[in-house]
Amino acid sequence: MVPSDFVFALAVSGGASREMLLELVARVLERAGGPGDGAGALADELHAAMARGPRDQPVDVSFSAEAGQLRIVVSSQSIALWQVARDIP
């Protein structure tokens, strides 16, 4: 069960390193109450999705936890580029 529902969003310009995304995903998983053992794979997916975004525009990343599920959406100019939902045990 998620300790409390939350939404966290950020805009990233100029790309993001895998290391930064790994740290970010690990902290979001921790906050959501989920295990951190999947952070590496999820950070890799997030990194690949962000790399598909436009180079000259910010890429928006949102994390939301609600009702035992963590949802991550990558978008640019209000167009979803990638999204995933994971159950939080």
Biopython code that builds the backbone (N, CA, C, O; Angstrom):
import numpy as np
from Bio.PDB.StructureBuilder import StructureBuilder

atoms = [
    (1, "MET", "N", (0.848, -1.187, 0.000)),
    (1, "MET", "CA", (0.000, 0.000, 0.000)),
    (1, "MET", "C", (0.888, 1.244, 0.000)),
    (1, "MET", "O", (1.856, 1.326, 0.757)),
    (2, "VAL", "N", (0.561, 2.178, -0.829)),
    (2, "VAL", "CA", (1.288, 3.433, -0.918)),
    (2, "VAL", "C", (1.083, 4.209, 0.380)),
    (2, "VAL", "O", (-0.049, 4.353, 0.841)),
    (3, "PRO", "N", (2.180, 4.716, 0.982)),
    (3, "PRO", "CA", (2.024, 5.485, 2.214)),
    (3, "PRO", "C", (1.067, 6.658, 2.051)),
    (3, "PRO", "O", (0.231, 6.891, 2.924)),
    (4, "SER", "N", (1.169, 7.386, 0.974)),
    (4, "SER", "CA", (0.218, 8.445, 0.645)),
    (4, "SER", "C", (0.333, 8.713, -0.847)),
    (4, "SER", "O", (1.407, 8.597, -1.438)),
    (5, "ASP", "N", (-0.779, 9.068, -1.433)),
    (5, "ASP", "CA", (-0.776, 9.374, -2.858)),
    (5, "ASP", "C", (0.047, 10.640, -3.096)),
    (5, "ASP", "O", (0.100, 11.522, -2.238)),
    (6, "PHE", "N", (0.679, 10.725, -4.247)),
    (6, "PHE", "CA", (1.448, 11.919, -4.572)),
    (6, "PHE", "C", (1.629, 12.047, -6.069)),
    (6, "PHE", "O", (1.455, 11.089, -6.821)),
    (7, "VAL", "N", (1.984, 13.258, -6.487)),
    (7, "VAL", "CA", (2.357, 13.557, -7.867)),
    (7, "VAL", "C", (3.647, 14.357, -7.803)),
    (7, "VAL", "O", (3.769, 15.296, -7.016)),
    (8, "PHE", "N", (4.600, 13.982, -8.631)),
    (8, "PHE", "CA", (5.874, 14.691, -8.725)),
    (8, "PHE", "C", (6.175, 14.846, -10.205)),
    (8, "PHE", "O", (6.157, 13.865, -10.949)),
    (9, "ALA", "N", (6.449, 16.066, -10.636)),
    (9, "ALA", "CA", (6.699, 16.303, -12.061)),
    (9, "ALA", "C", (7.874, 17.257, -12.219)),
    (9, "ALA", "O", (8.116, 18.121, -11.377)),
    (10, "LEU", "N", (8.596, 17.076, -13.319)),
    (10, "LEU", "CA", (9.693, 17.966, -13.619)),
    (10, "LEU", "C", (9.870, 18.086, -15.121)),
    (10, "LEU", "O", (9.474, 17.206, -15.884)),
    (11, "ALA", "N", (10.470, 19.185, -15.525)),
    (11, "ALA", "CA", (10.818, 19.411, -16.930)),
    (11, "ALA", "C", (12.328, 19.318, -17.032)),
    (11, "ALA", "O", (13.051, 19.933, -16.247)),
    (12, "VAL", "N", (12.805, 18.544, -18.005)),
    (12, "VAL", "CA", (14.240, 18.327, -18.175)),
    (12, "VAL", "C", (14.670, 18.894, -19.525)),
    (12, "VAL", "O", (14.130, 18.524, -20.567)),
    (13, "SER", "N", (15.639, 19.788, -19.490)),
    (13, "SER", "CA", (16.212, 20.352, -20.721)),
    (13, "SER", "C", (17.623, 19.804, -20.886)),
    (13, "SER", "O", (18.350, 19.647, -19.906)),
    (14, "GLY", "N", (18.003, 19.518, -22.101)),
    (14, "GLY", "CA", (19.371, 19.108, -22.367)),
    (14, "GLY", "C", (19.694, 17.673, -22.014)),
    (14, "GLY", "O", (20.867, 17.308, -21.935)),
    (15, "GLY", "N", (18.689, 16.857, -21.802)),
    (15, "GLY", "CA", (18.931, 15.448, -21.510)),
    (15, "GLY", "C", (19.215, 15.201, -20.046)),
    (15, "GLY", "O", (19.354, 16.134, -19.256)),
    (16, "ALA", "N", (19.298, 13.941, -19.701)),
    (16, "ALA", "CA", (19.556, 13.536, -18.319)),
    (16, "ALA", "C", (20.428, 12.290, -18.345)),
    (16, "ALA", "O", (20.249, 11.410, -19.187)),
    (17, "SER", "N", (21.355, 12.228, -17.432)),
    (17, "SER", "CA", (22.228, 11.058, -17.370)),
    (17, "SER", "C", (21.473, 9.879, -16.758)),
    (17, "SER", "O", (20.512, 10.065, -16.012)),
    (18, "ARG", "N", (21.910, 8.683, -17.077)),
    (18, "ARG", "CA", (21.322, 7.493, -16.500)),
    (18, "ARG", "C", (21.489, 7.516, -14.983)),
    (18, "ARG", "O", (20.586, 7.101, -14.257)),
    (19, "GLU", "N", (22.625, 7.994, -14.500)),
    (19, "GLU", "CA", (22.889, 8.039, -13.068)),
    (19, "GLU", "C", (21.894, 8.945, -12.355)),
    (19, "GLU", "O", (21.387, 8.604, -11.287)),
    (20, "MET", "N", (21.617, 10.103, -12.953)),
    (20, "MET", "CA", (20.639, 11.008, -12.351)),
    (20, "MET", "C", (19.264, 10.360, -12.304)),
    (20, "MET", "O", (18.559, 10.452, -11.299)),
    (21, "LEU", "N", (18.887, 9.699, -13.404)),
    (21, "LEU", "CA", (17.570, 9.065, -13.456)),
    (21, "LEU", "C", (17.485, 7.890, -12.496)),
    (21, "LEU", "O", (16.428, 7.650, -11.911)),
    (22, "LEU", "N", (18.570, 7.159, -12.323)),
    (22, "LEU", "CA", (18.583, 6.060, -11.363)),
    (22, "LEU", "C", (18.332, 6.587, -9.956)),
    (22, "LEU", "O", (17.532, 6.018, -9.213)),
    (23, "GLU", "N", (18.997, 7.650, -9.593)),
    (23, "GLU", "CA", (18.795, 8.255, -8.272)),
    (23, "GLU", "C", (17.357, 8.750, -8.116)),
    (23, "GLU", "O", (16.729, 8.535, -7.079)),
    (24, "LEU", "N", (16.845, 9.408, -9.142)),
    (24, "LEU", "CA", (15.482, 9.924, -9.122)),
    (24, "LEU", "C", (14.465, 8.794, -8.969)),
    (24, "LEU", "O", (13.582, 8.864, -8.114)),
    (25, "VAL", "N", (14.586, 7.759, -9.790)),
    (25, "VAL", "CA", (13.645, 6.636, -9.734)),
    (25, "VAL", "C", (13.729, 5.932, -8.382)),
    (25, "VAL", "O", (12.702, 5.568, -7.809)),
    (26, "ALA", "N", (14.934, 5.739, -7.874)),
    (26, "ALA", "CA", (15.092, 5.079, -6.573)),
    (26, "ALA", "C", (14.391, 5.864, -5.465)),
    (26, "ALA", "O", (13.744, 5.277, -4.598)),
    (27, "ARG", "N", (14.521, 7.187, -5.496)),
    (27, "ARG", "CA", (13.871, 8.022, -4.466)),
    (27, "ARG", "C", (12.347, 8.026, -4.620)),
    (27, "ARG", "O", (11.621, 8.009, -3.626)),
    (28, "VAL", "N", (11.872, 8.050, -5.849)),
    (28, "VAL", "CA", (10.427, 8.013, -6.074)),
    (28, "VAL", "C", (9.866, 6.671, -5.618)),
    (28, "VAL", "O", (8.818, 6.630, -4.973)),
    (29, "LEU", "N", (10.547, 5.572, -5.943)),
    (29, "LEU", "CA", (10.090, 4.252, -5.488)),
    (29, "LEU", "C", (10.080, 4.180, -3.970)),
    (29, "LEU", "O", (9.151, 3.633, -3.376)),
    (30, "GLU", "N", (11.105, 4.727, -3.348)),
    (30, "GLU", "CA", (11.169, 4.752, -1.882)),
    (30, "GLU", "C", (9.987, 5.525, -1.306)),
    (30, "GLU", "O", (9.340, 5.071, -0.363)),
    (31, "ARG", "N", (9.714, 6.681, -1.873)),
    (31, "ARG", "CA", (8.596, 7.526, -1.400)),
    (31, "ARG", "C", (7.262, 6.825, -1.603)),
    (31, "ARG", "O", (6.348, 6.960, -0.790)),
    (32, "ALA", "N", (7.159, 6.073, -2.696)),
    (32, "ALA", "CA", (5.911, 5.378, -3.003)),
    (32, "ALA", "C", (5.726, 4.133, -2.135)),
    (32, "ALA", "O", (4.638, 3.559, -2.085)),
    (33, "GLY", "N", (6.793, 3.722, -1.455)),
    (33, "GLY", "CA", (6.677, 2.557, -0.590)),
    (33, "GLY", "C", (6.983, 1.250, -1.288)),
    (33, "GLY", "O", (6.742, 0.177, -0.734)),
    (34, "GLY", "N", (7.509, 1.327, -2.495)),
    (34, "GLY", "CA", (7.818, 0.120, -3.257)),
    (34, "GLY", "C", (9.263, -0.296, -3.082)),
    (34, "GLY", "O", (10.081, 0.480, -2.587)),
    (35, "PRO", "N", (9.581, -1.510, -3.484)),
    (35, "PRO", "CA", (10.967, -1.970, -3.388)),
    (35, "PRO", "C", (11.844, -1.260, -4.414)),
    (35, "PRO", "O", (11.391, -0.949, -5.516)),
    (36, "GLY", "N", (13.073, -1.010, -4.058)),
    (36, "GLY", "CA", (13.990, -0.312, -4.950)),
    (36, "GLY", "C", (14.733, -1.219, -5.902)),
    (36, "GLY", "O", (15.553, -0.746, -6.688)),
    (37, "ASP", "N", (14.464, -2.531, -5.849)),
    (37, "ASP", "CA", (15.242, -3.455, -6.667)),
    (37, "ASP", "C", (14.970, -3.338, -8.159)),
    (37, "ASP", "O", (15.752, -3.854, -8.957)),
    (38, "GLY", "N", (13.904, -2.688, -8.559)),
    (38, "GLY", "CA", (13.619, -2.508, -9.981)),
    (38, "GLY", "C", (14.023, -1.139, -10.504)),
    (38, "GLY", "O", (13.720, -0.793, -11.646)),
    (39, "ALA", "N", (14.709, -0.357, -9.671)),
    (39, "ALA", "CA", (15.037, 1.017, -10.052)),
    (39, "ALA", "C", (15.950, 1.074, -11.271)),
    (39, "ALA", "O", (15.772, 1.945, -12.123)),
    (40, "GLY", "N", (16.917, 0.176, -11.379)),
    (40, "GLY", "CA", (17.860, 0.210, -12.495)),
    (40, "GLY", "C", (17.183, 0.000, -13.833)),
    (40, "GLY", "O", (17.416, 0.751, -14.780)),
    (41, "ALA", "N", (16.340, -1.027, -13.911)),
    (41, "ALA", "CA", (15.643, -1.313, -15.165)),
    (41, "ALA", "C", (14.678, -0.190, -15.518)),
    (41, "ALA", "O", (14.568, 0.196, -16.682)),
    (42, "LEU", "N", (13.984, 0.331, -14.520)),
    (42, "LEU", "CA", (13.038, 1.414, -14.766)),
    (42, "LEU", "C", (13.775, 2.686, -15.197)),
    (42, "LEU", "O", (13.294, 3.410, -16.069)),
    (43, "ALA", "N", (14.924, 2.962, -14.602)),
    (43, "ALA", "CA", (15.725, 4.124, -15.001)),
    (43, "ALA", "C", (16.215, 3.975, -16.442)),
    (43, "ALA", "O", (16.264, 4.956, -17.183)),
    (44, "ASP", "N", (16.576, 2.759, -16.841)),
    (44, "ASP", "CA", (16.993, 2.531, -18.229)),
    (44, "ASP", "C", (15.852, 2.799, -19.203)),
    (44, "ASP", "O", (16.051, 3.419, -20.248)),
    (45, "GLU", "N", (14.648, 2.326, -18.854)),
    (45, "GLU", "CA", (13.473, 2.571, -19.711)),
    (45, "GLU", "C", (13.187, 4.063, -19.800)),
    (45, "GLU", "O", (12.910, 4.588, -20.878)),
    (46, "LEU", "N", (13.256, 4.742, -18.658)),
    (46, "LEU", "CA", (13.000, 6.178, -18.612)),
    (46, "LEU", "C", (14.045, 6.937, -19.432)),
    (46, "LEU", "O", (13.700, 7.858, -20.173)),
    (47, "HIS", "N", (15.298, 6.563, -19.308)),
    (47, "HIS", "CA", (16.375, 7.201, -20.061)),
    (47, "HIS", "C", (16.150, 7.056, -21.565)),
    (47, "HIS", "O", (16.299, 8.021, -22.314)),
    (48, "ALA", "N", (15.792, 5.847, -22.004)),
    (48, "ALA", "CA", (15.532, 5.608, -23.432)),
    (48, "ALA", "C", (14.338, 6.426, -23.913)),
    (48, "ALA", "O", (14.366, 6.975, -25.014)),
    (49, "ALA", "N", (13.295, 6.510, -23.098)),
    (49, "ALA", "CA", (12.109, 7.281, -23.489)),
    (49, "ALA", "C", (12.435, 8.769, -23.607)),
    (49, "ALA", "O", (11.989, 9.433, -24.542)),
    (50, "MET", "N", (13.207, 9.286, -22.666)),
    (50, "MET", "CA", (13.567, 10.704, -22.714)),
    (50, "MET", "C", (14.458, 11.000, -23.914)),
    (50, "MET", "O", (14.374, 12.085, -24.489)),
    (51, "ALA", "N", (15.300, 10.067, -24.295)),
    (51, "ALA", "CA", (16.183, 10.262, -25.450)),
    (51, "ALA", "C", (15.396, 10.358, -26.754)),
    (51, "ALA", "O", (15.886, 10.922, -27.733)),
    (52, "ARG", "N", (14.182, 9.812, -26.775)),
    (52, "ARG", "CA", (13.341, 9.896, -27.978)),
    (52, "ARG", "C", (12.666, 11.255, -28.112)),
    (52, "ARG", "O", (12.078, 11.561, -29.149)),
    (53, "GLY", "N", (12.749, 12.063, -27.071)),
    (53, "GLY", "CA", (12.120, 13.377, -27.111)),
    (53, "GLY", "C", (12.909, 14.349, -27.972)),
    (53, "GLY", "O", (14.047, 14.068, -28.349)),
    (54, "PRO", "N", (12.315, 15.479, -28.281)),
    (54, "PRO", "CA", (12.997, 16.475, -29.106)),
    (54, "PRO", "C", (14.205, 17.055, -28.377)),
    (54, "PRO", "O", (14.175, 17.244, -27.161)),
    (55, "ARG", "N", (15.247, 17.330, -29.115)),
    (55, "ARG", "CA", (16.485, 17.855, -28.521)),
    (55, "ARG", "C", (16.366, 19.337, -28.156)),
    (55, "ARG", "O", (17.070, 19.820, -27.269)),
    (56, "ASP", "N", (15.478, 20.051, -28.837)),
    (56, "ASP", "CA", (15.387, 21.488, -28.636)),
    (56, "ASP", "C", (14.225, 21.905, -27.732)),
    (56, "ASP", "O", (13.948, 23.096, -27.596)),
    (57, "GLN", "N", (13.552, 20.949, -27.123)),
    (57, "GLN", "CA", (12.423, 21.238, -26.247)),
    (57, "GLN", "C", (12.595, 20.477, -24.931)),
    (57, "GLN", "O", (13.179, 19.393, -24.917)),
    (58, "PRO", "N", (12.099, 21.026, -23.840)),
    (58, "PRO", "CA", (12.136, 20.273, -22.580)),
    (58, "PRO", "C", (11.281, 19.012, -22.682)),
    (58, "PRO", "O", (10.295, 18.967, -23.417)),
    (59, "VAL", "N", (11.672, 18.015, -21.946)),
    (59, "VAL", "CA", (10.889, 16.787, -21.826)),
    (59, "VAL", "C", (10.295, 16.786, -20.425)),
    (59, "VAL", "O", (11.010, 16.976, -19.441)),
    (60, "ASP", "N", (8.990, 16.573, -20.339)),
    (60, "ASP", "CA", (8.300, 16.547, -19.052)),
    (60, "ASP", "C", (8.201, 15.114, -18.554)),
    (60, "ASP", "O", (7.876, 14.200, -19.313)),
    (61, "VAL", "N", (8.485, 14.929, -17.275)),
    (61, "VAL", "CA", (8.395, 13.616, -16.645)),
    (61, "VAL", "C", (7.509, 13.758, -15.422)),
    (61, "VAL", "O", (7.736, 14.624, -14.577)),
    (62, "SER", "N", (6.501, 12.908, -15.331)),
    (62, "SER", "CA", (5.638, 12.950, -14.147)),
    (62, "SER", "C", (5.550, 11.560, -13.521)),
    (62, "SER", "O", (5.472, 10.543, -14.210)),
    (63, "PHE", "N", (5.567, 11.558, -12.218)),
    (63, "PHE", "CA", (5.409, 10.358, -11.414)),
    (63, "PHE", "C", (4.167, 10.565, -10.575)),
    (63, "PHE", "O", (4.027, 11.602, -9.925)),
    (64, "SER", "N", (3.269, 9.608, -10.575)),
    (64, "SER", "CA", (2.103, 9.717, -9.705)),
    (64, "SER", "C", (1.851, 8.362, -9.057)),
    (64, "SER", "O", (1.933, 7.314, -9.697)),
    (65, "ALA", "N", (1.546, 8.419, -7.784)),
    (65, "ALA", "CA", (1.232, 7.211, -7.031)),
    (65, "ALA", "C", (-0.186, 7.365, -6.499)),
    (65, "ALA", "O", (-0.525, 8.343, -5.832)),
    (66, "GLU", "N", (-0.996, 6.368, -6.816)),
    (66, "GLU", "CA", (-2.386, 6.403, -6.379)),
    (66, "GLU", "C", (-2.910, 4.981, -6.330)),
    (66, "GLU", "O", (-2.703, 4.194, -7.254)),
    (67, "ALA", "N", (-3.584, 4.666, -5.249)),
    (67, "ALA", "CA", (-4.266, 3.377, -5.085)),
    (67, "ALA", "C", (-3.345, 2.185, -5.362)),
    (67, "ALA", "O", (-3.729, 1.229, -6.036)),
    (68, "GLY", "N", (-2.124, 2.262, -4.829)),
    (68, "GLY", "CA", (-1.211, 1.136, -4.967)),
    (68, "GLY", "C", (-0.539, 0.994, -6.315)),
    (68, "GLY", "O", (-0.003, -0.069, -6.628)),
    (69, "GLN", "N", (-0.556, 2.044, -7.118)),
    (69, "GLN", "CA", (0.071, 1.976, -8.432)),
    (69, "GLN", "C", (0.916, 3.223, -8.671)),
    (69, "GLN", "O", (0.497, 4.341, -8.372)),
    (70, "LEU", "N", (2.115, 3.008, -9.218)),
    (70, "LEU", "CA", (2.989, 4.110, -9.610)),
    (70, "LEU", "C", (2.924, 4.234, -11.124)),
    (70, "LEU", "O", (3.113, 3.259, -11.851)),
    (71, "ARG", "N", (2.658, 5.433, -11.582)),
    (71, "ARG", "CA", (2.556, 5.694, -13.016)),
    (71, "ARG", "C", (3.602, 6.741, -13.381)),
    (71, "ARG", "O", (3.746, 7.755, -12.698)),
    (72, "ILE", "N", (4.336, 6.484, -14.476)),
    (72, "ILE", "CA", (5.346, 7.419, -14.967)),
    (72, "ILE", "C", (4.985, 7.767, -16.409)),
    (72, "ILE", "O", (4.710, 6.883, -17.221)),
    (73, "VAL", "N", (4.989, 9.057, -16.716)),
    (73, "VAL", "CA", (4.676, 9.522, -18.066)),
    (73, "VAL", "C", (5.775, 10.472, -18.519)),
    (73, "VAL", "O", (6.157, 11.390, -17.794)),
    (74, "VAL", "N", (6.275, 10.242, -19.724)),
    (74, "VAL", "CA", (7.238, 11.144, -20.367)),
    (74, "VAL", "C", (6.501, 11.791, -21.533)),
    (74, "VAL", "O", (5.895, 11.108, -22.359)),
    (75, "SER", "N", (6.562, 13.119, -21.586)),
    (75, "SER", "CA", (5.868, 13.819, -22.659)),
    (75, "SER", "C", (6.683, 15.030, -23.100)),
    (75, "SER", "O", (7.601, 15.480, -22.413)),
    (76, "SER", "N", (6.320, 15.532, -24.255)),
    (76, "SER", "CA", (6.907, 16.758, -24.759)),
    (76, "SER", "C", (5.830, 17.493, -25.525)),
    (76, "SER", "O", (5.144, 16.918, -26.371)),
    (77, "GLN", "N", (5.689, 18.762, -25.221)),
    (77, "GLN", "CA", (4.668, 19.589, -25.848)),
    (77, "GLN", "C", (3.291, 18.934, -25.737)),
    (77, "GLN", "O", (2.521, 18.921, -26.697)),
    (78, "SER", "N", (2.998, 18.398, -24.574)),
    (78, "SER", "CA", (1.719, 17.758, -24.241)),
    (78, "SER", "C", (1.435, 16.477, -25.022)),
    (78, "SER", "O", (0.295, 16.012, -25.046)),
    (79, "ILE", "N", (2.441, 15.910, -25.651)),
    (79, "ILE", "CA", (2.284, 14.646, -26.378)),
    (79, "ILE", "C", (3.039, 13.566, -25.606)),
    (79, "ILE", "O", (4.245, 13.679, -25.385)),
    (80, "ALA", "N", (2.326, 12.532, -25.203)),
    (80, "ALA", "CA", (2.954, 11.440, -24.455)),
    (80, "ALA", "C", (3.913, 10.679, -25.364)),
    (80, "ALA", "O", (3.544, 10.257, -26.460)),
    (81, "LEU", "N", (5.145, 10.510, -24.896)),
    (81, "LEU", "CA", (6.160, 9.754, -25.629)),
    (81, "LEU", "C", (6.274, 8.331, -25.088)),
    (81, "LEU", "O", (6.628, 7.406, -25.818)),
    (82, "TRP", "N", (5.968, 8.168, -23.794)),
    (82, "TRP", "CA", (6.109, 6.875, -23.136)),
    (82, "TRP", "C", (5.383, 6.925, -21.811)),
    (82, "TRP", "O", (5.323, 7.971, -21.164)),
    (83, "GLN", "N", (4.840, 5.808, -21.413)),
    (83, "GLN", "CA", (4.227, 5.731, -20.091)),
    (83, "GLN", "C", (4.261, 4.300, -19.599)),
    (83, "GLN", "O", (4.260, 3.352, -20.385)),
    (84, "VAL", "N", (4.291, 4.164, -18.299)),
    (84, "VAL", "CA", (4.318, 2.843, -17.676)),
    (84, "VAL", "C", (3.604, 2.951, -16.336)),
    (84, "VAL", "O", (3.603, 4.001, -15.694)),
    (85, "ALA", "N", (3.006, 1.856, -15.934)),
    (85, "ALA", "CA", (2.378, 1.778, -14.620)),
    (85, "ALA", "C", (2.886, 0.498, -13.953)),
    (85, "ALA", "O", (2.963, -0.559, -14.579)),
    (86, "ARG", "N", (3.224, 0.616, -12.688)),
    (86, "ARG", "CA", (3.708, -0.518, -11.919)),
    (86, "ARG", "C", (2.933, -0.604, -10.616)),
    (86, "ARG", "O", (2.700, 0.402, -9.946)),
    (87, "ASP", "N", (2.541, -1.809, -10.272)),
    (87, "ASP", "CA", (1.913, -2.013, -8.971)),
    (87, "ASP", "C", (2.957, -1.836, -7.873)),
    (87, "ASP", "O", (4.115, -2.226, -8.023)),
    (88, "ILE", "N", (2.529, -1.253, -6.796)),
    (88, "ILE", "CA", (3.392, -1.096, -5.625)),
    (88, "ILE", "C", (2.892, -2.089, -4.584)),
    (88, "ILE", "O", (1.769, -1.980, -4.093)),
    (89, "PRO", "N", (3.742, -3.056, -4.255)),
    (89, "PRO", "CA", (3.286, -4.070, -3.290)),
    (89, "PRO", "C", (3.039, -3.486, -1.922)),
    (89, "PRO", "O", (2.654, -4.208, -1.002)),
]
sb = StructureBuilder()
sb.init_structure("model")
sb.init_model(0)
sb.init_chain("A")
sb.init_seg("    ")
for serial, (resi, resn, name, xyz) in enumerate(atoms, 1):
    if name == "N":
        sb.init_residue(resn, " ", resi, " ")
    sb.init_atom(name, np.array(xyz, "f"), 0.0, 1.0, " ", f" {name:<3s}", serial, name[0])
structure = sb.get_structure()
